[in-house]
Amino acid sequence: MLVSRTSQRTNFILSISLALLLTLILFSYPGSGTNGRPNDETVQYKGQPLSIRRDPLTRAPLIIRGIESNLLEIKNVSKLSRKEITHIGPSLVDKYKSLLKIEPDQLRLKGAEKISDTWYVSYWQTFQGVILYESSFGFSIDSHGRIKSLGALLYPHVQAPLTSKISREEALKIGQKQIKGYKKLKCMLLAESVLIYPVKKTNSIDYYRVYAFNFFPEEALHPASTVGGWAVFVDTQTGKKVLYEELLKPLGCCIPEDWVPPKPGEMKPKW
Amino acid sequence: MVKSQSLKFLFIGLLVFLMVFACKEKPEKYSLPKLGTTAVDFNCQDLKGRIWSLDQVKGKVVLLRFWADWCPYCRYEMPIIDKYYKKLNKDGFLVLAVNVKQSAEVALAFTAQLDLTFPVPLDPDGKMAKKYGVYAIPTNFLIDREGVIREILIGEVFRDENILKDLLKNYFKM
């Protein structure tokens, strides 16, 4: 009887362990959709079959691909001007508005460049004219004018303050205070902006309207210097620091021998 | 004996003082690995959930690239790199384009916009970049089939496609 009870217990423990192990394997397997990675879904949008991958929190599309069809076709792509490119993104948003859940006029051109007959175009999302930090909407246009897919990080239903309660000067002082030895390091403010900073929580997003500052010590200005800088975001409503981050330098190209330090305005900001 | 001991303590004290002083109010400094040294191994997950380590890709020529979507110089080299990845992947050319300190959603949107096909591992806390002494982006490490770092290229160097082509000619018939 004792032996049987012991063996029952052992079997029970073994079964539980096995079940746990199986669950662990299943949950860690890539593509199972259980590790926070959203799966692609197929939808019919106004008769057009599309493959969509959505952001797990906002449910806004991260990727939209046309299935055996293009999202948009641009005529006379070889003669495409920058002005026309500015309008392509909004046209695309207009066409897929109920999927993308933003308005066409919320886009602002981030960059457009032609490499080997293909245009690569990207935009920011804005809220009341203010850029949303790390938002993006972009696509490529091939030599035949076809846009086959798009990539996006958009925030539908943004709720953020429309004005700032504290002044830029106050915020700058708060930002500078975050850097130890700001004066001693001869730090400089190399880029600044007002942004909407979305902070993702488990089931919601907090939208902060922030003063964003990029500080770099003088030493960092030489491209060969391995010293980095800092990004500090200060809430325009409370004056509280909402982001403090070490910055890597974005470098244009290799360091020429006759290098001259750039003027602060020539440094690219982190947005 | 006592004198030599006091000197030892004084020396250690001085060393500690110097270390503390040196650490105070200094921005982070990074040091890149040396050319010809074995690349430091890593473990990181890409956008498709695959785990990558150098050990696992030995025998391949690896372009280990660090980037972020806010870096304007990182963007337009990507299609050029992808072109060579598509061309030479079957011959053992692997690109691991590590996104530094951003979310999977940011990296995914970026790669979809540019139609990139190579693996994009994620380095959300920047630990891997730090391990490699990356102080600016883009930074590229060309690692040979034996896992040795042969080239370190900082900045937007591949916008001139020939630079990448010439580098790869050392490893592949082109």
Chai-1 contact restraints between the chains, C-beta under 6 A:
chainA,res_idxA,chainB,res_idxB,connection_type,confidence,min_distance_angstrom,max_distance_angstrom,comment,restraint_id
A,P30,B,G49,contact,1.0,0.0,6.0,A-B,restraint_1
A,R37,B,G49,contact,1.0,0.0,6.0,A-B,restraint_2
A,D55,B,E105,contact,1.0,0.0,6.0,A-B,restraint_3
A,L62,B,E105,contact,1.0,0.0,6.0,A-B,restraint_4
A,L62,B,L108,contact,1.0,0.0,6.0,A-B,restraint_5
A,L62,B,A109,contact,1.0,0.0,6.0,A-B,restraint_6
A,I63,B,A112,contact,1.0,0.0,6.0,A-B,restraint_7
A,E113,B,Y76,contact,1.0,0.0,6.0,A-B,restraint_8
A,I115,B,P79,contact,1.0,0.0,6.0,A-B,restraint_9
A,Y120,B,L114,contact,1.0,0.0,6.0,A-B,restraint_10
A,S122,B,Q113,contact,1.0,0.0,6.0,A-B,restraint_11
A,E134,B,V106,contact,1.0,0.0,6.0,A-B,restraint_12
A,S136,B,A109,contact,1.0,0.0,6.0,A-B,restraint_13
A,G138,B,Q113,contact,1.0,0.0,6.0,A-B,restraint_14
A,F139,B,Q113,contact,1.0,0.0,6.0,A-B,restraint_15
A,S140,B,D115,contact,1.0,0.0,6.0,A-B,restraint_16
A,G151,B,A109,contact,1.0,0.0,6.0,A-B,restraint_17
A,G151,B,A112,contact,1.0,0.0,6.0,A-B,restraint_18
A,G151,B,Q113,contact,1.0,0.0,6.0,A-B,restraint_19
A,A152,B,A109,contact,1.0,0.0,6.0,A-B,restraint_20
A,L153,B,E105,contact,1.0,0.0,6.0,A-B,restraint_21
A,L153,B,V106,contact,1.0,0.0,6.0,A-B,restraint_22
A,L153,B,A109,contact,1.0,0.0,6.0,A-B,restraint_23
A,K180,B,E25,contact,1.0,0.0,6.0,A-B,restraint_24
A,G181,B,E25,contact,1.0,0.0,6.0,A-B,restraint_25
A,K184,B,E25,contact,1.0,0.0,6.0,A-B,restraint_26
A,P217,B,P27,contact,1.0,0.0,6.0,A-B,restraint_27
A,T226,B,K29,contact,1.0,0.0,6.0,A-B,restraint_28
A,T226,B,Y30,contact,1.0,0.0,6.0,A-B,restraint_29
A,T226,B,Y135,contact,1.0,0.0,6.0,A-B,restraint_30
A,V227,B,P27,contact,1.0,0.0,6.0,A-B,restraint_31
A,V227,B,K29,contact,1.0,0.0,6.0,A-B,restraint_32
A,G228,B,E28,contact,1.0,0.0,6.0,A-B,restraint_33
A,G228,B,Y135,contact,1.0,0.0,6.0,A-B,restraint_34
A,E246,B,E28,contact,1.0,0.0,6.0,A-B,restraint_35
A,L248,B,A136,contact,1.0,0.0,6.0,A-B,restraint_36
A,L248,B,I137,contact,1.0,0.0,6.0,A-B,restraint_37
A,K249,B,A136,contact,1.0,0.0,6.0,A-B,restraint_38
A,P250,B,C71,contact,1.0,0.0,6.0,A-B,restraint_39
A,P250,B,Y73,contact,1.0,0.0,6.0,A-B,restraint_40
A,P250,B,I137,contact,1.0,0.0,6.0,A-B,restraint_41
A,L251,B,A136,contact,1.0,0.0,6.0,A-B,restraint_42
A,L251,B,I154,contact,1.0,0.0,6.0,A-B,restraint_43
A,L251,B,G155,contact,1.0,0.0,6.0,A-B,restraint_44
A,G252,B,Y73,contact,1.0,0.0,6.0,A-B,restraint_45
A,G252,B,E156,contact,1.0,0.0,6.0,A-B,restraint_46
A,C253,B,G155,contact,1.0,0.0,6.0,A-B,restraint_47
A,C253,B,E156,contact,1.0,0.0,6.0,A-B,restraint_48
A,C254,B,G155,contact,1.0,0.0,6.0,A-B,restraint_49
A,C254,B,V157,contact,1.0,0.0,6.0,A-B,restraint_50
A,K268,B,P72,contact,1.0,0.0,6.0,A-B,restraint_51
A,K270,B,W70,contact,1.0,0.0,6.0,A-B,restraint_52
A,W271,B,W70,contact,1.0,0.0,6.0,A-B,restraint_53
